[in-house]
Amino acid sequence: MPRQDTKWPFRWDLLLRYRFIETIALWEGRLTTRHLCDTFGIGRQQASKDINNYIREVGPGNLEYDKYLKGYKPTGEFVPRVTQGLADEYLHLMARNNELTNMFESLALGVANVEVLSVPVRDVRPEILRPIMQAARQQKRLEVDYVSINNPDREGRIIVPHTLVYTGLRWHVRAWCEKNQEYRDFVLSRFRDIPEIMDDSEHGVEGDTEWNTRITIRITPHPQLTREQQEVVEVDYGMQAGALEISTRGKLVPYALKLLHVDLQEELDSPTAQQIVVQNRDEIKSWLFG
């Protein structure tokens, strides 16, 4: 279990680095001084000192040096000390690598008058996420067991993952699927057992045309609103010249519309319930689900 101390015995900057050490080691299976140097802008000597201090003072017995990996890996007795040991901590760290402090929401910062809704945690075990990340970085084939709504009984597949994606509600991995001979999205919480890394593959991110295609979604106020109402909506969404242009990957268009709560089937029927519409519907409709 993570530490429950209300008063931490470390400086804030050290605590951030210790949490980073624990998160990277647990979920990637390999931690080096380079991780700390690149993320926190510190020297190699300080990074090495931080890792050794973590091993000695924070998580004794949690990490061990592996000469073949040329880095530290979690031991079989690893117990989270300054994190909760949840996949969401690692995944959000990756998603917010330029805003590291956003991942430390579990700390009692004493900030009043603010309430944040949290989505349900769809947890993923480290043993599942580690090989997925390794295969994605090394462009390797991965043998997995996967379940879905259409196939609730686990099914063996071979995929080649290339990118983790957060849709605002859940995480999935974009990967080449050898069964379907195309790139698809696989929800992380639907993997079963431990994936097995295999040999190299020719199907990397460069071959995923739908992923690499950029699409612009043009959002405008609902045309049935009054001019005054439209001005309110324009300010709400930070529109310029009466429109908001959102650039995204083609395969992420449906997720972007969901985040905006835009339903193309209903947007022209209820101007007050759905105050924005997609102006370039014809350009994006081929990217929608179904």
Secondary structure, DSSP 8 states (H G I E B T S, - for coil): -----SS-SS-HHHHHHHHHHHHHHHHHS-B-HHHHHHHH---HHHHHHHHHHIIIII-TTSEEEETTTTEEEE-TT---SSS---HHHHHHHHHTTT-GGGG-TTS-----S------------HHHHHHHHHHHHHTEEEEEEE--SS--S-EEEEEEEEEEEE-SS-EEEEEEETTTTEEEEEEGGGEEEEEEEEEE-S--GGG-HHHH-EEEEEEEE-TTS-HHHHHHHHHHTT-BTTBEEEEEEGGGHHHHHHHTT--TTTTTT-TTTS-EEETTHHHHGGGS--
